Amino acid sequence: MTTRILHILAFLLLWGFPALAAEVVVVEGERMAPFEAAIHGFEAMAGVRSVERLVLSDLRGADVARSVREARPRLVLAVGHDALSRVKEIREIPVIYVMVASPERAGATGGNITGVAMGVPAERYLSFIRNDLGAKRVGIIYNPAKTGSQARKAREAADRLGITLVAREADSAREAAQQLASLKGKVDALWLLPDSTVLTAVNLEAIALFSQENRVPVVAFAAKYLEQGALAAIEVDPADMGRQAGRMARRILDGASVSSVPAEQPAKTAMKVNPAVARHLGVNSLLRKE
């Protein structure tokens, strides 16, 4: 009997134990600080035992969906737009996304997909602009192909809050500059959407000049625009978004269906202010909030 057991052990040592599947596979667009913060927040809250990471920037040309399937995880975390785009074809494994500004553009339509969208709700921006800045006419410039869905949500939120949204469409950076000029005298504040067509280096200089000359405050979605003349920025917290996604994952791993765990907006936001611009515009109340 003892000899037989020894033979079995020798066989297992020779051929190796079967590989254990990771409980969660994390597909990350690239290694960057906000993504890493989201992943750490996720791991802290999800309470998973084993995690395997796939970084797209390290896997050029690889079949990511196939790699995920071969890992046989119970759940997939997609971090960033590119990651979600590469795993959207997976239908048999629950997928949770985080740090994705427009999930619908990435194809997050499957019944096995849910997550935390990166965008701050339009009501949060518009309420701040109305209540703290006293603005009733808010201008936005956008490319319908890139931020059309966000512009639509902005219109709906503006209607609910009694704000006049002055929207201008632009298909090119040059057209965006022309539309900016058309807003002179027609808006009390300018709200920047995350639209790469509009936010070129040249246009950002023009927006800062427009703000200074017309005393029109600019509200942005990221603090980096404060250095380029924006008055305030309302940002999401990547680590907290990761914790949100972790709580959603825990529910699914504990047996809840994906359909019973709907997509969420960021639960926590932070406002940052450019003190110099606030003083120039006379919005001293914001200095006390910083």
Rosetta silent file (secondary structure, phi, psi, omega in degrees, C-alpha in Angstrom):
SEQUENCE: MTTRILHILAFLLLWGFPALAAEVVVVEGERMAPFEAAIHGFEAMAGVRSVERLVLSDLRGADVARSVREARPRLVLAVGHDALSRVKEIREIPVIYVMVASPERAGATGGNITGVAMGVPAERYLSFIRNDLGAKRVGIIYNPAKTGSQARKAREAADRLGITLVAREADSAREAAQQLASLKGKVDALWLLPDSTVLTAVNLEAIALFSQENRVPVVAFAAKYLEQGALAAIEVDPADMGRQAGRMARRILDGASVSSVPAEQPAKTAMKVNPAVARHLGVNSLLRKE
SCORE:     score description
SCORE:     0.000 S_00000001
   1 L     0.000  -44.410 -179.860    0.000    0.000    0.000 S_00000001
   2 H   -62.908  -40.376  179.120    2.812    2.344    0.958 S_00000001
   3 H   -62.008  -40.886 -179.912    4.627    1.591   -2.301 S_00000001
   4 H   -62.869  -42.388  179.279    1.488    2.400   -4.286 S_00000001
   5 H   -62.787  -41.656  179.133    1.113    5.752   -2.525 S_00000001
   6 H   -62.673  -38.207  178.091    4.735    6.577   -3.255 S_00000001
   7 H   -63.636  -40.979  179.670    4.192    5.773   -6.936 S_00000001
   8 H   -64.740  -42.769  178.982    1.175    8.114   -7.042 S_00000001
   9 H   -64.150  -40.362  178.525    3.141   10.919   -5.390 S_00000001
  10 H   -62.719  -39.751  179.249    6.013   10.427   -7.805 S_00000001
  11 H   -62.387  -44.808 -178.879    3.586   10.629  -10.731 S_00000001
  12 H   -65.742  -39.196  178.700    2.115   13.891   -9.458 S_00000001
  13 H   -67.139  -34.664 -178.725    5.526   15.408   -8.902 S_00000001
  14 H   -69.491  -44.455 -174.014    6.628   14.365  -12.381 S_00000001
  15 H   -96.466  -13.311  178.260    3.616   15.752  -14.213 S_00000001
  16 L    86.946  149.577  175.534    2.743   18.604  -11.893 S_00000001
  17 L   -74.908  150.812  177.528   -0.483   19.391  -10.149 S_00000001
  18 L   -58.898  139.332 -179.355   -3.285   20.765  -12.275 S_00000001
  19 L   -66.321  135.639  177.623   -3.114   24.549  -12.500 S_00000001
  20 L   -84.345  135.013 -179.786   -5.583   26.311  -10.279 S_00000001
  21 L   -72.362  141.612  174.977   -7.787   28.852  -12.053 S_00000001
  22 L   -68.764  142.379  179.339   -7.533   32.458  -10.925 S_00000001
  23 L   -69.347  -37.215  179.323  -10.663   33.652   -9.207 S_00000001
  24 E  -135.559  135.686  170.459  -10.463   36.993  -11.050 S_00000001
  25 E  -106.536  125.807  177.359   -8.598   38.039  -14.184 S_00000001
  26 E   -99.602  121.191  175.061   -7.823   41.765  -14.356 S_00000001
  27 E  -105.544  115.218 -173.298   -7.430   43.142  -17.881 S_00000001
  28 E  -114.421  131.476 -177.963   -5.685   46.513  -17.665 S_00000001
  29 L   -59.154  -49.303  177.420   -5.260   48.885  -20.598 S_00000001
  30 L  -160.047  166.039 -179.876   -1.829   50.077  -19.485 S_00000001
  31 L   -83.220  104.396  177.898    0.202   50.567  -16.337 S_00000001
  32 L  -144.946  153.649 -170.810   -0.761   54.006  -15.057 S_00000001
  33 H   -55.020  -47.035 -179.574   -1.370   55.412  -11.587 S_00000001
  34 H   -61.583  -38.880  178.604   -5.190   55.857  -11.783 S_00000001
  35 H   -64.838  -43.733 -179.890   -5.638   52.302  -13.091 S_00000001
  36 H   -62.372  -40.499  178.852   -3.387   50.897  -10.387 S_00000001
  37 H   -62.819  -40.297  178.904   -5.322   52.794   -7.708 S_00000001
  38 H   -64.828  -41.745 -179.587   -8.596   51.376   -9.026 S_00000001
  39 H   -64.885  -43.214  179.323   -7.200   47.831   -9.019 S_00000001
  40 H   -63.581  -40.043  176.804   -5.900   48.134   -5.466 S_00000001
  41 H   -63.371  -39.818  178.033   -9.268   49.458   -4.319 S_00000001
  42 H   -61.667  -49.846 -177.140  -10.987   46.555   -6.064 S_00000001
  43 H   -62.712  -36.346 -178.960   -8.753   43.914   -4.493 S_00000001
  44 H   -66.619  -33.152 -175.187   -9.187   45.414   -1.024 S_00000001
  45 H   -95.896  -31.667 -175.097  -12.975   45.278   -1.221 S_00000001
  46 H   -72.934  -28.603  179.353  -13.645   42.175   -3.348 S_00000001
  47 L    65.237   36.914 -179.017  -11.789   39.842   -0.986 S_00000001
  48 L   -84.473  150.988 -177.040  -10.659   37.511   -3.788 S_00000001
  49 L   -84.701  -35.397 -176.364   -8.062   34.813   -3.139 S_00000001
  50 L  -140.579  134.553 -178.178   -6.277   34.790   -6.482 S_00000001
  51 E  -132.094  133.303  174.355   -5.908   37.426   -9.200 S_00000001
  52 E  -115.333  136.034 -178.028   -4.187   37.192  -12.585 S_00000001
  53 E  -109.373  139.527  172.036   -3.335   40.364  -14.495 S_00000001
  54 E  -124.320  117.908 -179.333   -3.191   40.908  -18.243 S_00000001
  55 E  -104.800  117.637 -173.156   -1.786   44.305  -19.321 S_00000001
  56 H   -59.071  -37.737 -179.159   -2.679   45.171  -22.914 S_00000001
  57 H   -64.908  -17.464  176.999    0.416   47.311  -23.440 S_00000001
  58 H   -97.808   -5.459 -173.415    2.499   44.198  -22.698 S_00000001
  59 L  -124.578   49.145 -176.603    0.422   41.892  -24.908 S_00000001
  60 L   -60.115  126.340  177.681    0.496   43.519  -28.314 S_00000001
  61 L    81.032   -2.973 -177.625   -1.400   41.440  -30.853 S_00000001
  62 L   -77.143  152.149  174.780   -2.454   38.799  -28.339 S_00000001
  63 L   -83.696   92.268 -173.291   -5.929   37.285  -28.307 S_00000001
  64 H   -65.863  -42.033 -179.743   -6.917   38.670  -24.924 S_00000001
  65 H   -59.866  -40.144  178.481  -10.361   37.085  -24.848 S_00000001
  66 H   -65.742  -42.161  179.208   -8.797   33.684  -25.459 S_00000001
  67 H   -61.252  -39.266  178.473   -6.214   34.238  -22.722 S_00000001
  68 H   -64.094  -46.090 -178.983   -8.991   35.140  -20.298 S_00000001
  69 H   -61.629  -39.306 -179.240  -10.980   32.041  -21.180 S_00000001
  70 H   -66.285  -26.462  178.933   -7.908   29.822  -20.747 S_00000001
  71 H   -76.878  -14.473  177.427   -7.426   31.240  -17.237 S_00000001
  72 L    50.720   52.283  179.738  -10.954   30.020  -16.350 S_00000001
  73 L   -79.983  164.052  173.288  -11.761   32.867  -13.911 S_00000001
  74 L   -84.067  -19.787 -176.681  -15.047   33.311  -12.100 S_00000001
  75 E  -158.507  150.914  178.048  -15.037   37.025  -12.979 S_00000001
  76 E  -118.639  133.499  172.455  -13.203   39.541  -15.183 S_00000001
  77 E  -108.181  117.860  178.495  -12.311   43.107  -14.188 S_00000001
  78 E  -101.586  119.997 -176.395  -11.756   45.375  -17.216 S_00000001
  79 E  -109.472  105.854 -179.712   -9.825   48.542  -16.343 S_00000001
  80 L   101.762  158.756 -176.934  -10.103   51.239  -18.994 S_00000001
  81 H   -58.732  -46.713 -177.265  -11.881   51.625  -22.327 S_00000001
  82 H   -62.761  -39.456  179.596   -9.403   49.500  -24.308 S_00000001
  83 H   -63.797  -44.273  179.541   -9.624   46.647  -21.832 S_00000001
  84 H   -63.801  -38.589  178.454  -13.413   46.593  -21.976 S_00000001
  85 H   -61.593  -32.623 -176.512  -13.314   46.664  -25.782 S_00000001
  86 H   -83.487  -17.980 -178.451  -11.077   43.577  -25.813 S_00000001
  87 H  -112.016    0.772 -175.275  -13.202   41.460  -23.457 S_00000001
  88 L   -63.316  -23.352 -179.580  -16.706   42.495  -24.532 S_00000001
  89 L   -75.104  -14.446  177.779  -17.053   39.386  -26.710 S_00000001
  90 L   -73.323  122.152 -177.059  -16.843   37.164  -23.625 S_00000001
  91 L  -115.448  -16.553 -172.800  -20.403   36.218  -22.721 S_00000001
  92 L   -93.864   -4.591 -178.345  -19.986   33.225  -20.431 S_00000001
  93 L  -125.928  136.053  176.373  -18.058   35.004  -17.630 S_00000001
  94 L   -60.862  137.116  179.235  -19.247   38.031  -15.611 S_00000001
  95 E  -123.036  128.377  174.292  -17.368   41.205  -16.581 S_00000001
  96 E  -116.583  131.555  179.228  -17.094   44.292  -14.387 S_00000001
  97 E  -109.588  156.630  176.434  -15.588   47.477  -15.818 S_00000001
  98 E  -153.125  153.811 -178.529  -14.034   50.494  -14.106 S_00000001
  99 E    62.000   40.287  177.981  -12.278   53.680  -15.319 S_00000001
 100 E  -121.730  117.515 -175.778  -14.344   53.714  -18.530 S_00000001
 101 L   -70.476  -42.012 -177.748  -15.786   57.101  -19.516 S_00000001
 102 L  -131.067   84.812 -178.123  -18.298   55.825  -22.082 S_00000001
 103 L   -56.967  -35.002 -178.693  -19.079   52.118  -21.552 S_00000001
 104 L   -65.212  -33.993  177.724  -21.610   52.132  -24.397 S_00000001
 105 L   -70.283  -26.062  178.740  -18.919   53.225  -26.863 S_00000001
 106 L   -84.549   -5.131  178.346  -16.743   50.349  -25.721 S_00000001
 107 L    89.557   28.693 -178.633  -19.577   47.910  -26.413 S_00000001
 108 L   -81.414   70.034 -175.436  -20.679   47.195  -22.849 S_00000001
 109 L  -116.804   -8.030 -177.164  -24.040   45.811  -23.905 S_00000001
 110 L   -71.144  152.582  179.007  -23.911   42.162  -22.868 S_00000001
 111 L   -69.229  -10.449  179.051  -26.109   40.799  -20.110 S_00000001
 112 L   -99.500    9.877 -174.500  -22.969   39.609  -18.339 S_00000001
 113 E  -116.468  132.844  173.056  -21.441   43.109  -18.149 S_00000001
 114 E  -151.202  177.222  179.575  -21.787   45.740  -15.442 S_00000001
 115 E   164.790 -162.539 -177.925  -19.487   48.206  -13.721 S_00000001
 116 E  -120.677  111.341  179.440  -18.729   51.740  -12.593 S_00000001
 117 E   -70.745  148.040 -173.242  -18.675   54.432  -15.293 S_00000001
 118 L   -79.393  -25.604 -173.913  -15.926   57.018  -14.899 S_00000001
 119 L   -69.350  140.285  171.649  -17.983   60.107  -15.655 S_00000001
 120 L   -74.051  135.731 -179.726  -19.319   62.347  -12.915 S_00000001
 121 L   -54.366  142.456 -178.208  -23.119   62.668  -13.300 S_00000001
 122 H   -57.684  -35.062  179.700  -24.164   65.765  -15.251 S_00000001
 123 H   -59.170  -33.563 -178.539  -26.309   66.899  -12.333 S_00000001
 124 H   -65.037  -45.399  178.187  -23.198   67.204  -10.165 S_00000001
 125 H   -65.385  -49.945 -173.730  -21.540   69.666  -12.562 S_00000001
 126 H   -68.862  -34.046  176.212  -24.662   71.646  -13.335 S_00000001
 127 H   -64.609  -42.037  177.199  -25.769   71.895   -9.711 S_00000001
 128 H   -62.172  -45.694 -177.916  -22.342   73.291   -8.823 S_00000001
 129 H   -63.503  -40.314 -179.943  -22.457   75.756  -11.719 S_00000001
 130 H   -73.995  -48.725 -172.314  -25.949   76.952  -10.778 S_00000001
 131 H   -79.463  -39.707 -175.537  -25.635   76.992   -6.991 S_00000001
 132 L   -94.636  -27.764 -179.054  -22.003   78.027   -6.477 S_00000001
 133 L  -105.656  -12.715  179.501  -21.380   80.146   -9.552 S_00000001
 134 L    68.971   22.896 -178.057  -24.882   81.536  -10.025 S_00000001
 135 L   -89.831  135.596  178.695  -24.812   80.689  -13.728 S_00000001
 136 L  -111.491  -17.547  177.638  -28.057   80.076  -15.587 S_00000001
 137 E  -118.933  115.196 -174.733  -26.654   79.748  -19.117 S_00000001
 138 E  -115.748  127.135 -179.441  -24.052   77.008  -19.526 S_00000001
 139 E   -98.169  141.041  171.256  -22.092   76.468  -22.710 S_00000001
 140 E  -135.118  147.066  173.923  -20.695   73.172  -24.004 S_00000001
 141 E  -125.290  130.915 -173.974  -18.846   72.361  -27.223 S_00000001
 142 E  -152.227  156.062  172.283  -18.717   68.752  -28.350 S_00000001
 143 L   -95.906  115.909 -176.630  -18.184   66.353  -31.230 S_00000001
 144 H   -53.987  -30.645 -178.662  -21.389   64.249  -31.557 S_00000001
 145 H   -73.008  -20.351 -176.190  -19.321   61.222  -32.594 S_00000001
 146 H  -108.989  -44.820 -176.250  -17.280   61.334  -29.384 S_00000001
 147 H  -128.246   29.058  179.323  -19.358   62.864  -26.609 S_00000001
 148 H   -61.497  -39.821 -179.323  -22.828   62.944  -28.099 S_00000001
 149 H   -67.367  -36.328  178.079  -24.263   60.702  -25.379 S_00000001
 150 H   -69.397  -36.279  176.834  -22.799   62.919  -22.662 S_00000001
 151 H   -64.926  -38.719  178.246  -24.223   66.005  -24.336 S_00000001
 152 H   -63.149  -43.595  178.187  -27.642   64.349  -24.407 S_00000001
 153 H   -65.034  -34.357  178.425  -27.434   63.598  -20.688 S_00000001
 154 H   -64.525  -41.700  178.101  -26.333   67.192  -20.098 S_00000001
 155 H   -62.053  -44.505 -178.999  -29.447   68.483  -21.871 S_00000001
 156 H   -62.972  -42.554  179.650  -31.692   66.232  -19.827 S_00000001
 157 H   -67.406  -40.121  179.327  -30.051   67.302  -16.566 S_00000001
 158 H   -61.855  -40.882  178.121  -30.196   70.987  -17.526 S_00000001
 159 H   -61.861  -41.261 -179.539  -33.924   70.701  -18.195 S_00000001
 160 H   -67.423  -31.998 -175.994  -34.473   69.132  -14.780 S_00000001
 161 H   -95.124   -0.169  179.486  -32.454   71.848  -13.039 S_00000001
 162 L    72.928   31.569 -179.854  -33.924   74.793  -14.921 S_00000001
 163 L  -107.415  142.058  175.228  -30.650   75.659  -16.634 S_00000001
 164 E   -87.890  115.591  178.562  -30.299   76.861  -20.224 S_00000001
 165 E   -94.926  117.881  178.553  -27.738   74.652  -21.966 S_00000001
 166 E   -99.352   98.765 -172.913  -26.146   76.413  -24.927 S_00000001
 167 E  -101.469  138.249  177.361  -24.715   73.530  -26.950 S_00000001
 168 E  -127.875  131.895  178.487  -22.453   73.814  -29.971 S_00000001
 169 E   -94.895  144.632  179.200  -21.425   70.905  -32.197 S_00000001
 170 L  -146.667  126.940  179.590  -17.967   70.678  -33.754 S_00000001
 171 L   -94.689   -7.120 -179.847  -16.558   67.989  -36.027 S_00000001
 172 L  -146.808  164.454  179.529  -13.021   69.392  -35.997 S_00000001
 173 H   -63.716  -38.510  179.210  -10.731   71.377  -33.727 S_00000001
 174 H   -64.337  -41.827  178.532  -10.986   74.400  -36.014 S_00000001
 175 H   -65.618  -35.047  177.719  -14.769   74.291  -35.909 S_00000001
 176 H   -61.491  -40.708  178.401  -14.623   74.016  -32.115 S_00000001
 177 H   -63.883  -39.880  178.043  -12.633   77.280  -31.998 S_00000001
 178 H   -65.249  -40.014  179.695  -15.230   78.966  -34.187 S_00000001
 179 H   -67.658  -33.466  176.585  -18.038   77.712  -31.973 S_00000001
 180 H   -59.813  -45.688  179.552  -16.258   79.053  -28.896 S_00000001
 181 H   -60.697  -33.297 -178.332  -16.304   82.535  -30.395 S_00000001
 182 H   -70.942  -12.221 -178.874  -20.049   82.190  -31.060 S_00000001
 183 L   -86.688   -6.351 -177.928  -20.682   81.755  -27.308 S_00000001
 184 L   -58.863  125.667  179.130  -19.557   85.296  -26.448 S_00000001
 185 L    79.193    0.351 -176.084  -22.314   87.073  -24.537 S_00000001
 186 L  -114.899   -7.194 -179.325  -24.524   83.992  -24.562 S_00000001
 187 L  -132.963  152.061  175.540  -23.189   81.956  -21.620 S_00000001
 188 L  -100.428  -15.255  179.069  -22.458   82.562  -17.941 S_00000001
 189 E  -156.484  155.442  178.189  -20.172   79.520  -17.618 S_00000001
 190 E  -121.506  128.740 -177.892  -18.399   77.039  -19.854 S_00000001
 191 E  -111.593  121.528 -179.621  -18.367   73.335  -19.050 S_00000001
 192 L   -86.455  126.566  171.888  -15.659   71.185  -20.635 S_00000001
 193 L   -94.395  156.200 -179.200  -16.612   67.674  -21.720 S_00000001
 194 L   -76.014   70.722 -174.260  -13.853   65.038  -22.180 S_00000001
 195 L  -118.042  112.354 -176.139  -13.795   65.548  -25.947 S_00000001
 196 L   -67.621  -22.995  176.524  -10.429   65.269  -27.698 S_00000001
 197 L   -65.686  -37.891 -175.787  -11.751   67.106  -30.763 S_00000001
 198 L   -85.676  -43.316 -169.472  -12.372   70.205  -28.672 S_00000001
 199 L   -89.811   57.071  172.787   -9.593   70.077  -26.081 S_00000001
 200 L   -83.032  166.256 -179.840   -6.537   70.574  -28.257 S_00000001
 201 H   -59.179  -42.814 -179.659   -3.597   72.633  -26.994 S_00000001
 202 H   -64.972  -43.988 -178.268   -4.548   75.550  -29.251 S_00000001
 203 H   -68.472  -33.430  178.539   -8.195   75.451  -28.213 S_00000001
 204 H   -65.320  -36.495  174.853   -7.350   75.272  -24.519 S_00000001
 205 H   -64.472  -40.842  179.679   -5.378   78.522  -24.875 S_00000001
 206 H   -66.790  -37.410  178.888   -8.367   80.065  -26.649 S_00000001
 207 H   -65.632  -41.705  178.799  -10.737   78.841  -23.915 S_00000001
 208 H   -63.317  -41.795  178.463   -8.529   80.380  -21.201 S_00000001
 209 H   -66.062  -41.876  177.465   -8.451   83.692  -23.070 S_00000001
 210 H   -58.661  -43.192 -179.161  -12.225   83.556  -23.608 S_00000001
 211 H   -63.622  -45.948 -177.693  -12.702   83.000  -19.879 S_00000001
 212 H   -67.462  -45.515 -175.519  -10.462   85.896  -18.862 S_00000001
 213 H   -70.351  -34.648 -175.557  -11.772   88.417  -21.368 S_00000001
 214 H  -104.616    2.111 -179.300  -15.453   87.626  -20.822 S_00000001
 215 L    53.032   46.781  178.486  -15.226   86.738  -17.124 S_00000001
 216 L  -109.130  113.911  179.947  -16.804   83.372  -17.864 S_00000001
 217 L   -67.886  144.318  178.191  -15.747   80.612  -15.440 S_00000001
 218 E  -110.548  129.317  178.026  -14.653   77.286  -16.932 S_00000001
 219 E  -112.788  127.599 -174.717  -15.530   74.047  -15.150 S_00000001
 220 E  -116.741  176.299 -178.015  -13.535   70.936  -16.104 S_00000001
 221 L  -105.202   -1.932 -179.329  -13.548   67.206  -15.426 S_00000001
 222 L  -148.483  143.627 -174.550   -9.885   66.873  -14.414 S_00000001
 223 H   -64.144  -22.182 -178.310   -7.569   68.941  -12.224 S_00000001
 224 H   -62.051  -23.083 -179.355   -4.929   69.226  -14.957 S_00000001
 225 H   -78.855  -10.819  175.378   -7.105   71.839  -16.681 S_00000001
 226 H   -64.068  -36.163  179.472   -6.779   74.161  -13.679 S_00000001
 227 H   -70.006  -14.025 -178.389   -3.237   74.926  -14.857 S_00000001
 228 H  -110.838   22.644  170.915   -4.717   75.920  -18.219 S_00000001
 229 L   105.456   -4.197  178.428   -7.204   78.456  -16.915 S_00000001
 230 L   -70.904  146.622  177.625  -10.166   76.467  -15.612 S_00000001
 231 L   -76.436  -44.967 -175.155  -11.764   77.771  -12.425 S_00000001
 232 E  -145.984  157.806  176.182  -12.758   74.403  -10.977 S_00000001
 233 E  -138.177  137.124  176.339  -12.612   70.697  -11.694 S_00000001
 234 E  -112.420  113.646 -173.457  -14.813   67.928  -10.372 S_00000001
 235 E  -112.709  159.184  171.629  -12.928   64.639  -10.425 S_00000001
 236 E   -89.868  164.059  178.064  -13.631   61.024   -9.646 S_00000001
 237 L  -108.622  105.492 -175.928  -11.597   59.033   -7.114 S_00000001
 238 H   -55.614  -42.736 -178.453  -10.057   55.973   -8.884 S_00000001
 239 H   -64.109  -40.390  179.901   -9.446   54.053   -5.642 S_00000001
 240 H   -69.144  -36.118  175.349  -13.010   54.605   -4.480 S_00000001
 241 H   -63.313  -38.069  176.445  -14.335   53.531   -7.887 S_00000001
 242 H   -62.422  -39.805  177.730  -12.260   50.382   -7.520 S_00000001
 243 H   -65.687  -38.004  175.187  -13.850   49.743   -4.137 S_00000001
 244 H   -58.813  -48.605  179.367  -17.291   50.194   -5.696 S_00000001
 245 H   -61.986  -35.223  178.476  -16.418   47.637   -8.360 S_00000001
 246 H   -64.664  -40.258  177.371  -15.068   45.346   -5.632 S_00000001
 247 H   -64.734  -39.430  177.914  -18.363   45.445   -3.764 S_00000001
 248 H   -64.249  -42.390 -179.831  -20.206   44.613   -6.983 S_00000001
 249 H   -62.825  -41.456 -178.984  -17.811   41.738   -7.657 S_00000001
 250 H   -60.758  -40.293  178.455  -18.280   40.343   -4.172 S_00000001
 251 H   -62.206  -43.153 -178.878  -22.047   40.196   -4.692 S_00000001
 252 H   -68.352  -43.431  179.444  -21.633   38.355   -7.990 S_00000001
 253 H   -65.438  -25.323  177.845  -19.034   35.957   -6.606 S_00000001
 254 L   -85.164    0.764  173.287  -21.390   35.229   -3.711 S_00000001
 255 L   119.413   -5.603  179.198  -24.079   34.141   -6.157 S_00000001
 256 L   -72.007  146.656  176.819  -25.962   37.239   -7.327 S_00000001
 257 L   -76.336  153.037  179.649  -26.794   37.433  -11.022 S_00000001
 258 H   -61.494  -36.048 -179.467  -25.128   40.171  -13.071 S_00000001
 259 H   -63.919  -22.578  179.578  -28.559   41.526  -13.981 S_00000001
 260 H   -90.398    2.303  178.430  -29.264   42.139  -10.300 S_00000001
 261 L  -122.091   80.616 -175.008  -26.090   44.253   -9.966 S_00000001
 262 L   -67.287  158.235  177.440  -26.755   47.293  -12.184 S_00000001
 263 L   -60.740  150.787 -176.544  -24.065   49.667  -13.405 S_00000001
 264 E  -126.270  158.239  169.102  -23.258   52.557  -11.073 S_00000001
 265 L   -91.196  160.133  178.439  -22.013   56.133  -11.222 S_00000001
 266 L   -57.475  133.029 -178.516  -19.007   57.123   -9.075 S_00000001
 267 L   -80.996  -23.450 -174.166  -20.082   57.431   -5.455 S_00000001
 268 L  -128.784  130.537  175.690  -17.345   59.880   -4.505 S_00000001
 269 E  -128.830  162.647  178.918  -16.144   63.012   -6.267 S_00000001
 270 E  -135.184  136.478  177.912  -13.732   65.771   -5.338 S_00000001
 271 E  -103.808  134.118  176.794  -13.757   69.424   -6.381 S_00000001
 272 E  -123.876  146.804 -172.472  -10.513   71.340   -6.898 S_00000001
 273 E  -125.965  145.058  171.150  -10.205   75.077   -7.484 S_00000001
 274 L   -91.867  104.656 -175.388   -7.677   77.387   -9.143 S_00000001
 275 H   -58.502  -38.647 -178.484   -7.334   80.137   -6.503 S_00000001
 276 H   -63.484  -43.072  178.763   -5.855   82.676   -8.931 S_00000001
 277 H   -68.256  -38.577  178.778   -8.753   82.304  -11.355 S_00000001
 278 H   -60.490  -42.385  178.967  -11.266   82.396   -8.492 S_00000001
 279 H   -67.884  -40.014  179.970   -9.840   85.721   -7.308 S_00000001
 280 H   -62.041  -38.696 -178.185   -9.767   87.106  -10.843 S_00000001
 281 H   -88.424   -5.989  179.729  -13.438   86.207  -11.356 S_00000001
 282 L    74.980   24.836  179.603  -14.423   87.309   -7.883 S_00000001
 283 L   -97.643   65.975 -173.516  -15.671   83.867   -6.845 S_00000001
 284 H   -69.113  -21.870 -179.965  -14.232   84.123   -3.357 S_00000001
 285 H   -61.700  -29.295 -179.371  -16.717   81.639   -1.888 S_00000001
 286 H   -72.987  -26.184  179.584  -14.834   78.815   -3.648 S_00000001
 287 L   -64.842  -30.103  179.474  -11.591   79.708   -1.899 S_00000001
 288 L   -77.735  -16.226 -179.152  -13.156   78.743    1.399 S_00000001
 289 L   -89.998  -16.166 -177.251  -14.153   75.336   -0.025 S_00000001
 290 L   -70.677    0.000    0.000  -10.644   74.411   -1.140 S_00000001
